[in-house]
Amino acid sequence: MVRALKIKKEKGSEAKKYLQEKNWLDTSIMIGKSAQRYLLFPLTEKFDERLLLKKFPDAKIVERSLQKLEKKKGSLKDLLKGVIPDKYIDKVVRSYDVVGDIAIIEIPKGLERLEKSIAWTLKRTYPNIKVVAKKAGKVGEIYRLRKLEILTGEKRTETIHKEHGVIIKVDLAKAYFSPRYSGERLRIAKQVKPNEKVLVMFAGIGPFALVIAKEQPKCKIWAIELNPDAYKFMEENIRINRMGHIIKPILGDVREVVPKLKEKFDRIIMVLPESGFEFLDLAFKAAAEKAVAHFYLFSREDELSEKIEEIKKIGKKLNRKVKILRKVKAGAYAPRTQRWCIDFEIS
Ligand SMILES: C[S@@+](CC[C@H](N)C(=O)[O-])C[C@H]1O[C@@H](n2cnc3c(N)ncnc32)[C@H](O)[C@@H]1O
């Protein structure tokens, strides 16, 4: 018998994220399901019952016999043993992303001579991976592209990725795409209501627009992108997913395009965490009387309130009020710097 959090399925992803953050989810045991749409999350010994039930008042702590997860024998971690020194294994295992059938890996400094063996091991572990490429060089400033070097597999950087029921075609050498925003895309998409006008600045190949259109087909989306290659993929993705009646792609610089749009927007998404502040005035000017913005930025936790003040200051200058709705950690960036999404209301 193990102690488990019994919670309604609808609350499942929020609860899982919370338990993972607190290190209270026992990952050696399978998550259980019960009748009436409940999930059972196995808990580690150190969980705080009072805090947990305060966070999820409708949930219960129950005792159940849940199945133990068998340790996967051929996991990447196991297979890397003997290929690279033990101290690097966790770093390598954590470092890679998979987009479609391409794995993109970061080779730790000093391990370059072993990069081919790492790539072969990765490809052997996951037969669905057809290409392993390494990050080579820094991310470019405007289009956010990074040079990739293929280590093993087919000589291509184009692939088809699937996410939340949409098909996303991309050439990773020509356009930015990160699967790490997947949870964020769904989180935002679920907030969009029928008839909303949504503006996606810095739209890339269109993943935010596509996932929103899938979740809320009764909205209208304007998606602006500067990189002509990324824009072409966005057009193609809209076509493949048959969303031409929902998403309007626009090629150009948001600085020039947004002021020319006639519409005012109920929701504005800005995914340019490095320099989004430079464009924030555009959001305040394009916002409907009452609107919600999802603004991405990089910040250390202890500097976040300063950045939020900056958002309010820019709004005030343009006679708009800002009410902070949420501060969401949306991934790590550097050792003490996180990627955040600040959701705020504009009125
Ligand atoms: C961090 S990427 C995000 C792309 C996309 N939203 C996604 O999540 O995959 C930022 C994108 O903004 C584009 N970009 C940069 N400056 C821009 C500008 N002034 N106007 C329009 N797009 C811009 C880049 O080409 C890049 O595709």
The ligand as a Gaussian input file, in Angstrom:
#p B3LYP/6-31G(d) Opt

LIG

0 1
 C       11.900000      32.778000     -29.380000
 S       11.310000      32.649000     -31.037000
 C        9.656000      32.160000     -30.720000
 C        8.969000      31.560000     -31.902000
 C        7.624000      30.901000     -31.627000
 N        6.716000      31.784000     -30.933000
 C        7.789000      29.609000     -30.892000
 O        7.453000      29.552000     -29.710000
 O        8.282000      28.647000     -31.482000
 C       11.167000      34.318000     -31.502000
 C       10.747000      34.545000     -32.941000
 O       10.534000      35.946000     -33.126000
 C       10.994000      36.334000     -34.397000
 N       11.255000      37.793000     -34.334000
 C       12.307000      38.428000     -33.764000
 N       12.160000      39.759000     -33.852000
 C       10.976000      39.978000     -34.487000
 C       10.267000      41.143000     -34.854000
 N       10.758000      42.361000     -34.603000
 N        9.062000      41.015000     -35.472000
 C        8.550000      39.776000     -35.726000
 N        9.185000      38.627000     -35.391000
 C       10.383000      38.726000     -34.789000
 C       12.205000      35.458000     -34.639000
 O       12.486000      35.318000     -36.009000
 C       11.779000      34.141000     -33.981000
 O       11.167000      33.288000     -34.907000

